[in-house]
Structures are given as structure tokens and as C-alpha cells.
Amino acid sequence: MATRRKKYSKRNTYYFRYRRRLILEMYRKYSQRYKDYLRYQLRKTLHLGTRNDFISFHIPYYGRFPNLKVLNLKLQLTLPNSVFLNRLFRSCPLLEDLYMDITCVDNFDRTFRFCIPTLILLQLKLNADEFDSCRHKEFIINTPNLESLSITNPSLSCFRIHDIPPSLVEANLSIGKSSYVHDFQVSKEEASRVMEVLKGVRNAIDLTLSFGATSALSYCFDDGDDFPIFPYLLDLQLGIDYYFGWKLLPYFLENSSLLRCISLYRLKYTTAMAEGKHKEADDTYGWKPPKQVPECLIDRLKNIEVRNLWRRKAECEVVKYLLENGKALAKMKISFEEDGISDEIDEDTIKNFPRASESMILNISDY
């Protein structure tokens, strides 16, 4: 009996030792994750990057970040990272500012959603080694309280804004690239994606469109199409594409009755010459004034800035029209490209144009 009891005692001791070792292993495995959670859940700002293309930070299923308001992410858009981000967004009930620097990969073909009702600022930058890497990606933005939106994406991905934010203050769209449009690497259907985004931000107070965005918009838009109305737009920064020129400007003037300030900036001639596109604009580059003087020019528009003029005749017509019809103008600033290609317009020519506003201050410089 003694021998039997001794064997049982050894077996029992081994069992308890094994169970203790198993518990210790589990504790070592999961305690660091829990410590990570405790360490980050009290933060208001969080920066996350990738290690070997995958995010190494772990979020427990029971975890939440009740105080997190600012999130900065830099990662590759892969399926595991997409799953991680969806869980991360759900665990941040007070998230207000989201900065994302994304590198697209070809094998990710799912729709990515931003469904964050508390979000106030969204800054999205998509990088791609090749044009096709982001071309077929789709992003859905459902953020009803958004106040600031910035999208940088040269590859013309598809962005859908479901609920137009009524409180949108600022929108900066840098979608597309002029050379892709001019070389016919994109179809009109793909270029129209930018128009859909423009319609989604039509409640913005401050709107900025890059050269690439205006190029895609001009390519897909025809005179008979419906152009969005901007009921609250006060400030407009518009990149003037070197191929389509001033095509969109009349529509913005007609559909922005509260417009207060316009900044028109041309691509520098040296840049266009380096891309070999400076001669293509001769046939298509032109200005068609609105049929009627827009309401904003009569009552609202006070400040106009035109930068990097190439001294071409079409530019002369635009400046003349704005001076002749801008009754509320208080200040107009004009600068010429240092390496301009023409002498069809100069400082004296502009100063001799008739002005609708006698008190307007005209400032002209060579750079």
C-alpha cells in the first residue's frame, strides 16, 4: 500500500507541475498582449507602422481605446491589415483624427470602408509603385461628422462618399495625374471617379483641386453634363492643367454663388516642358466665358490670385474677363512664370484693362 500510495503521489505531483508550467506559458504568451493593451488604451494619440508588411500590435477581442482621438497609420494594404484596421476602428469610440499612409498591393481586391461616425479629420495618402496597383481599389467613406478631408492618390482609385458631410469645412483632392490622362492611360469612366468625389464634397467651404484632379475632371466632363453646385463654397484653389486649361473655371464661377476668394495656379512651364507636354496645349487650351456674369463676380468675389502665367493669349482673356466683371473685387494678385513661352500679355497690357471695381488693388509680379 505504501508503494502504491507513493506512485500515486508522484503522478499527482507531476500533474500539478505540468499544469503549473502550462499556466505559466499561457501567462507569458498573453500577458504581454494585455500589457500592450493597458499601455495604449489610455493614450489620446497613437502611431502605428508595419513590421515585415504586417502590423505587429495586438488588440484583444475585449479591448477598447476609450480615450484615443488621434490615430496615425503607415502600412501596406493587405488582407490581414484590413481585418486589423476594421477591428481597430471599432475599438475607438471617440476617434476624431485619422492619418493613413497606405501602400497598395496588387493582391488586395476588397472594398475598404471608413465607417467612423465620430471622425472629424481624415487624411488619406495612397502610394503605388505602378499605376495599376491602386487603380482598381475601392474605398467607401461614411463619416457624417467629417470636417476636413484630404485624399492623395495618383492612380485614380474609386472613392465613394455615401453620406455627404453637412459640416465639411475643408476638402483637398489630389486624385489622378495629368500625364496619365493626357497619354490616354485612363478611360473617361475611370476619370469620372474624380467627379463622383467632387459631388461628395460639394458642401465644403474651402476646396483645393490639384492639377491631376482638374485634368481628370476636364477629361470626363462635357458641356452638356450636370456640374455640382457648391452652396457653401467660399475659398477655391484650382490647379490649371496645361492641356485642358481653363475649361472648369466658368462652371465653378456659375455654381458657387458665395465664392469669396479664388487662387488659380498654373503648372510651371519648366515642369511641363520636362514632361514633353508644353506644345500639346496649343489646340485645346482656351477660355469660354460664361453666358451670363456669375452672381459671385457681381456681389461676393473679393480676392483673386493667378500664379505662374505663361503669357499666352488665353490667359489674357481670363484676366480681362475677371477684371471687367468683378464688381466686388478688392484685390487681385498676378504673377508670371519666369520662363514664360510667350509675350502676348505683359504688365502694361493688364493695367490697361477696364475694371469693374475702381477701388481694387492690382499687384503684378514676374515670379
Secondary structure, DSSP 8 states (H G I E B T S, - for coil): -HHHHHHHHHHHHHHHHHHHHHHHHHHHHHHHHHHHHHHHHT-SEEEE--BTTB------TT---TT--EEEEEEEE-HHHHHHHHHHHHT-TT--EEEEEEEE-TT--S-EEEE-TT--EEEEEEE-SSTHHHHT-EEEEE-TT--EEEEEETT--EEEE-S--TT--EEEEEES-HHHHHTT-S-HHHHHHHHHHHHHTTT-SEEEE-HHHHHHHHHH--TTS-----TT--EEEEEEBTTTBTTTHHHHHHT-TT--EEEEEE--HHHHHHTT-TTTHHHH------SS--HHHHHT--EEEEEEE---HHHHHHHHHHHHH-TT--EEEEEE-TT-S--S--HHHHHTS--S-TT-EEEEE--
